[in-house]
Amino acid sequence: MNTLAFDGPGPWVLFFPLVWAAVVVGAVTLLRRTGVLRGGRPPWRGGRPAVPESSPIALLGRRFAAGEIDEEEYWRRLSVLGEQFDRSRDAG
């Protein structure tokens, strides 16, 4: 005898909608944590944004590559520029 036809599907009918709800909530949570839904850069796209070519850091790098300054001078100036950019980023 088929008791399903008389008693209905029982509590198992809620199982599949709950599974799909968990999948959707998990996907949305994953996308929000990676920054994709907020318009940010996902972590797998690189840690630092590209430096514009007209920035002081790029100019310093070109001068070092051309041999105008030595390595010690490059690192000294780079640390000073890094401190200035960190201060301006924190203030803004």
C-alpha positions as CSV (number, residue, x, y, z in Angstrom):
1,M,0.0,0.0,0.0
2,N,1.2,3.5,-0.8
3,T,0.9,5.6,2.4
4,L,2.4,8.6,0.7
5,A,-0.7,9.2,-1.3
6,F,-2.8,9.4,1.9
7,D,-0.5,11.1,4.3
8,G,1.2,13.6,2.0
9,P,5.0,14.2,1.7
10,G,5.6,14.9,5.3
11,P,8.3,17.1,6.7
12,W,10.8,16.1,4.0
13,V,9.1,18.6,1.6
14,L,11.0,21.4,3.4
15,F,14.4,19.8,2.9
16,F,15.2,20.9,-0.7
17,P,14.1,24.5,-0.3
18,L,16.3,24.8,2.8
19,V,19.3,23.3,0.9
20,W,18.8,25.8,-1.9
21,A,18.5,28.7,0.6
22,A,21.7,27.6,2.3
23,V,23.5,27.5,-1.1
24,V,22.3,31.0,-2.0
25,V,23.2,32.5,1.4
26,G,26.6,30.9,1.2
27,A,27.3,32.2,-2.3
28,V,26.2,35.8,-1.3
29,T,28.3,35.7,1.8
30,L,31.4,34.5,-0.2
31,L,30.9,37.2,-2.8
32,R,30.5,39.9,-0.2
33,R,33.6,38.8,1.7
34,T,35.8,38.8,-1.4
35,G,34.6,42.3,-2.3
36,V,33.0,41.4,-5.6
37,L,29.5,42.7,-4.6
38,R,30.9,45.9,-3.1
39,G,32.9,46.9,-6.2
40,G,36.3,46.2,-4.6
41,R,39.1,44.2,-6.0
42,P,39.0,40.5,-5.1
43,P,42.1,39.2,-3.3
44,W,43.1,37.0,-6.2
45,R,43.6,40.1,-8.4
46,G,46.7,41.3,-6.6
47,G,47.4,43.0,-3.3
48,R,48.4,46.4,-4.4
49,P,46.8,48.7,-7.0
50,A,49.0,49.8,-9.9
51,V,51.0,53.0,-9.4
52,P,50.2,55.8,-11.8
53,E,53.0,56.7,-14.1
54,S,53.0,60.3,-13.0
55,S,53.4,59.5,-9.3
56,P,56.5,60.4,-7.3
57,I,57.1,56.7,-6.6
58,A,57.1,55.9,-10.4
59,L,59.4,58.8,-11.1
60,L,61.8,57.6,-8.4
61,G,61.7,54.1,-9.9
62,R,62.6,55.5,-13.3
63,R,65.5,57.5,-11.9
64,F,66.9,54.4,-10.2
65,A,66.5,52.3,-13.4
66,A,68.2,54.9,-15.4
67,G,71.2,55.0,-13.0
68,E,70.7,58.6,-11.8
69,I,70.5,57.5,-8.2
70,D,72.1,54.6,-6.3
71,E,70.3,51.9,-4.4
72,E,70.8,53.5,-1.0
73,E,69.4,56.8,-2.2
74,Y,66.5,55.0,-3.8
75,W,65.5,53.1,-0.6
76,R,65.9,56.2,1.5
77,R,63.7,58.3,-0.7
78,L,61.2,55.5,-1.1
79,S,60.7,55.2,2.7
80,V,60.1,58.9,2.9
81,L,57.6,58.8,0.1
82,G,55.9,55.8,1.7
83,E,55.5,57.6,5.0
84,Q,54.0,60.6,3.3
85,F,51.5,58.5,1.2
86,D,50.5,56.6,4.3
87,R,49.8,59.8,6.2
88,S,47.8,61.3,3.4
89,R,45.8,58.0,2.9
90,D,45.0,57.9,6.7
91,A,43.9,61.6,6.7
92,G,41.7,61.2,3.6
